[in-house]
Amino acid sequence: MVQYPRLGRAEREFKSRQPHMKVKSLSRRVERNDGRLTKVYDSTLPALILDLSRAILSVIALKPRVDFISVKKRITNELLSRRKIKGMKLSTIIEYSDNFLVEKAINGIGAGKFLKTARNEKIPYEIGRFIGRLHKKNMALIDNRPQNYIINKNKIFRVDLEMFKLRAHEFDKMCDLVSFVEYFDDKVVRSAFMKGHDDFCKCSYRSYVGFLSKIFLKTVDYLE
């Protein structure tokens, strides 16, 4: 089992200095400084709002699912995901506390921006295969938006795993598919991702993707 040091002096030093760059996020404050990405959960309210929105969507999809994830659980999920997920490069955790997480920053470009400017079928296909493998093992990421994948020299890195689910329900897996494909208007990218997924896991919840994509609120553009 991997052991990560709990924050002490590093947390105090972070609070006393000015960060170099702030990264937009709905559920927490994210700041990048000196090759580190620091996530600070100042309040539980933003995360609760996101969880409530997801619960409403589950009702619309006729798969009712109420699952409120506490800050402590989100950090636990980040740690657990590093032990359970195989087949994808993940960001490295350096330190953590009850409401504070530090990762090694990854240089590159988010998959959303990358795939909107570069005609590439291999990357969405590989991401789809990765998700299909997780689903076959009954795991899910839930928040599978393309900006959570960093592309660097055609290598794919996954970041932001706070919603990782070890024993996933059908709706959790549906979220993995919808949150990725709804970002893209390009049918080539959408089809490549779904083909990669289906090569590993052909599941009944796949039929909901087209329907949910039409009603899913597009909120990702301003987050990157």
Backbone torsions as a table, in degrees:
resi	resn	phi	psi	omega
1	MET	NA	130.8	179.5
2	VAL	-74.1	132.8	177.7
3	GLN	-107.7	127.5	178.5
4	TYR	-108.0	135.2	179.6
5	PRO	-67.4	139.0	174.6
6	ARG	-78.5	149.8	-174.9
7	LEU	-71.8	142.3	174.2
8	GLY	-140.4	-95.7	-179.9
9	ARG	-62.1	-37.6	-178.6
10	ALA	-59.7	-39.4	179.8
11	GLU	-66.9	-41.9	180.0
12	ARG	-65.5	-39.5	179.2
13	GLU	-65.8	-39.1	179.9
14	PHE	-61.8	-43.7	-177.0
15	LYS	-66.6	-21.0	-176.2
16	SER	-96.8	-4.4	-177.1
17	ARG	-115.8	163.8	178.0
18	GLN	-90.5	125.9	179.3
19	PRO	-69.9	156.8	179.1
20	HIS	-79.8	-35.9	-174.5
21	MET	-152.0	134.6	175.5
22	LYS	-98.6	138.8	-179.5
23	VAL	-111.2	131.0	-177.2
24	LYS	-68.4	136.6	178.2
25	SER	-158.4	146.5	-178.4
26	LEU	-83.5	-37.4	-170.0
27	SER	-94.5	-10.4	-174.6
28	ARG	-162.7	173.0	174.5
29	ARG	-95.1	126.8	-178.4
30	VAL	-122.1	126.4	-177.2
31	GLU	-135.3	139.7	-177.2
32	ARG	-110.2	131.7	-176.1
33	ASN	-158.3	127.5	173.1
34	ASP	52.6	45.7	177.0
35	GLY	76.1	9.8	179.4
36	ARG	-120.1	146.0	174.6
37	LEU	-113.9	116.1	-175.4
38	THR	-109.4	127.6	-179.9
39	LYS	-110.7	123.9	-178.2
40	VAL	-121.3	122.9	178.3
41	TYR	-96.1	89.9	-177.1
42	ASP	-75.0	-29.5	-175.2
43	SER	-146.1	148.5	177.6
44	THR	-84.9	-14.8	-174.0
45	LEU	-60.5	-48.9	-179.7
46	PRO	-57.3	-41.7	179.9
47	ALA	-65.9	-37.7	178.4
48	LEU	-64.4	-38.8	178.7
49	ILE	-63.6	-42.6	177.9
50	LEU	-63.2	-42.4	179.6
51	ASP	-64.5	-37.9	178.0
52	LEU	-65.5	-41.3	177.8
53	SER	-61.2	-40.3	178.8
54	ARG	-66.5	-37.7	178.5
55	ALA	-64.3	-41.5	178.3
56	ILE	-62.9	-43.2	178.9
57	LEU	-62.8	-35.4	179.3
58	SER	-64.7	-34.3	177.6
59	VAL	-68.7	-42.9	177.7
60	ILE	-59.7	-37.5	-179.3
61	ALA	-81.8	3.9	-179.4
62	LEU	61.7	28.9	176.1
63	LYS	-129.9	64.5	-173.1
64	PRO	-52.2	129.1	-177.3
65	ARG	-151.0	112.1	176.8
66	VAL	-110.3	115.7	-173.9
67	ASP	-147.2	93.4	180.0
68	PHE	-89.7	123.8	-173.5
69	ILE	-104.4	115.7	-179.0
70	SER	-70.6	165.3	177.3
71	VAL	-60.0	-45.1	179.7
72	LYS	-59.6	-41.5	179.1
73	LYS	-66.8	-36.4	179.2
74	ARG	-62.8	-42.3	178.8
75	ILE	-69.4	-39.1	175.5
76	THR	-59.9	-40.2	178.4
77	ASN	-62.1	-39.6	177.8
78	GLU	-59.4	-44.5	-179.1
79	LEU	-68.5	-44.3	-178.3
80	LEU	-63.9	-39.2	-177.9
81	SER	-59.9	-34.9	-179.5
82	ARG	-67.6	-23.7	179.5
83	ARG	-88.4	-28.5	-171.2
84	LYS	-100.3	-29.1	-174.2
85	ILE	-84.1	130.8	176.9
86	LYS	-124.9	157.5	173.4
87	GLY	87.0	11.6	177.5
88	MET	-153.8	137.4	175.5
89	LYS	-71.0	130.0	-178.2
90	LEU	-115.9	152.3	175.6
91	SER	-63.0	148.0	-175.2
92	THR	-92.9	127.5	176.2
93	ILE	-81.7	132.1	179.3
94	ILE	-99.5	-51.1	-178.2
95	GLU	-150.1	164.3	177.4
96	TYR	-158.4	162.4	169.8
97	SER	-142.8	-164.4	-175.5
98	ASP	-66.6	-26.6	-179.5
99	ASN	-139.4	29.0	-169.3
100	PHE	-149.3	130.8	179.8
101	LEU	-139.5	132.3	179.3
102	VAL	-118.3	127.0	177.3
103	GLU	-120.9	159.2	171.8
104	LYS	-73.6	124.7	-179.0
105	ALA	-68.0	142.6	179.6
106	ILE	-110.8	124.9	176.9
107	ASN	-79.3	142.5	179.1
108	GLY	150.7	-161.0	-178.2
109	ILE	-130.0	142.0	178.4
110	GLY	-60.8	145.5	-177.7
111	ALA	-60.9	-30.0	178.6
112	GLY	-61.3	-51.7	178.8
113	LYS	-66.8	-41.2	-177.4
114	PHE	-60.7	-46.9	-175.1
115	LEU	-77.2	-14.3	174.8
116	LYS	-84.9	-13.6	-179.3
117	THR	-114.8	-18.7	-178.0
118	ALA	-122.6	129.5	178.7
119	ARG	-77.4	103.6	-173.6
120	ASN	-146.5	120.9	177.9
121	GLU	-97.5	-23.2	-174.9
122	LYS	-66.1	-43.1	-175.8
123	ILE	-65.4	-50.5	177.3
124	PRO	-62.7	-32.7	177.5
125	TYR	-64.3	-44.2	-179.8
126	GLU	-66.4	-38.1	176.6
127	ILE	-65.0	-40.6	177.0
128	GLY	-61.7	-42.2	177.0
129	ARG	-61.1	-42.4	178.8
130	PHE	-59.9	-46.3	179.1
131	ILE	-65.8	-40.0	178.4
132	GLY	-60.9	-40.4	177.9
133	ARG	-64.0	-41.3	177.5
134	LEU	-62.1	-45.4	-177.9
135	HIS	-63.8	-37.1	178.9
136	LYS	-63.9	-28.0	177.2
137	LYS	-93.4	10.3	178.5
138	ASN	65.1	34.4	175.0
139	MET	-115.1	160.2	178.9
140	ALA	-152.7	159.4	178.3
141	LEU	-104.2	-24.3	179.0
142	ILE	69.1	-57.6	175.5
143	ASP	-94.4	91.5	-174.9
144	ASN	-113.5	33.2	178.5
145	ARG	-63.4	145.6	-174.4
146	PRO	-61.0	-23.4	178.9
147	GLN	-70.2	-9.2	176.4
148	ASN	-85.7	5.1	172.3
149	TYR	-116.9	129.3	179.1
150	ILE	-106.6	128.7	179.6
151	ILE	-102.8	124.4	178.8
152	ASN	-138.4	110.6	-179.6
153	LYS	54.1	45.5	179.0
154	ASN	64.8	11.4	171.8
155	LYS	-97.8	143.4	-176.0
156	ILE	-107.7	129.1	176.1
157	PHE	-120.9	139.1	177.6
158	ARG	-104.5	133.2	177.0
159	VAL	-125.7	172.3	176.4
160	ASP	57.6	83.0	-177.6
161	LEU	-118.2	29.4	-174.7
162	GLU	-69.9	-16.2	-179.0
163	MET	-107.4	13.9	179.2
164	PHE	-52.7	134.7	-179.1
165	LYS	-123.3	122.4	-178.4
166	LEU	-79.0	-37.1	177.2
167	ARG	-117.8	86.1	-170.7
168	ALA	-83.5	147.0	172.5
169	HIS	-95.5	169.8	-178.5
170	GLU	-57.4	-41.2	-178.3
171	PHE	-65.4	-36.6	177.0
172	ASP	-58.9	-42.2	-179.7
173	LYS	-70.6	-36.9	175.9
174	MET	-60.2	-39.6	178.8
175	CYS	-60.8	-37.8	178.1
176	ASP	-58.8	-41.1	-177.3
177	LEU	-75.8	-48.9	-175.1
178	VAL	-65.5	-43.2	-175.9
179	SER	-66.0	-20.5	175.2
180	PHE	-88.2	-54.6	-171.4
181	VAL	-70.3	-28.8	-176.2
182	GLU	-69.5	-15.1	179.4
183	TYR	-71.9	-28.0	-170.8
184	PHE	-107.8	136.2	170.8
185	ASP	-88.7	-19.6	-177.6
186	ASP	-71.3	114.3	-178.6
187	LYS	-66.4	-26.0	179.6
188	VAL	-65.5	-44.9	179.0
189	VAL	-65.5	-46.0	-179.2
190	ARG	-60.7	-44.6	-178.0
191	SER	-67.1	-39.5	-180.0
192	ALA	-63.5	-42.1	178.5
193	PHE	-62.8	-47.7	-178.3
194	MET	-66.2	-35.4	177.9
195	LYS	-64.7	-43.1	177.5
196	GLY	-59.8	-42.7	178.2
197	HIS	-63.2	-47.9	-175.0
198	ASP	-67.7	-24.4	177.3
199	ASP	-64.7	-22.3	179.8
200	PHE	-110.2	-31.5	-172.3
201	CYS	-148.2	105.6	175.8
202	LYS	-98.3	108.5	-170.9
203	CYS	-124.9	157.0	-176.2
204	SER	-66.8	-30.7	-176.6
205	TYR	-67.7	-12.9	179.9
206	ARG	-59.4	-31.8	-176.3
207	SER	-65.9	-17.8	-179.8
208	TYR	-82.1	-14.3	-170.8
209	VAL	-60.7	-47.9	-179.3
210	GLY	-60.5	-42.3	179.9
211	PHE	-64.9	-48.6	-177.3
212	LEU	-67.8	-32.5	-180.0
213	SER	-62.9	-29.6	-178.9
214	LYS	-74.5	-26.8	-176.7
215	ILE	-108.1	-8.5	-176.8
216	PHE	-66.2	131.4	-179.5
217	LEU	-72.6	126.4	-179.7
218	LYS	-82.1	99.6	-178.1
219	THR	-115.0	-0.1	-169.5
220	VAL	-83.6	-22.0	-173.8
221	ASP	-57.9	-41.7	-175.6
222	TYR	-86.1	-4.3	-179.1
223	LEU	-86.6	-17.5	-178.9
224	GLU	-90.8	NA	NA
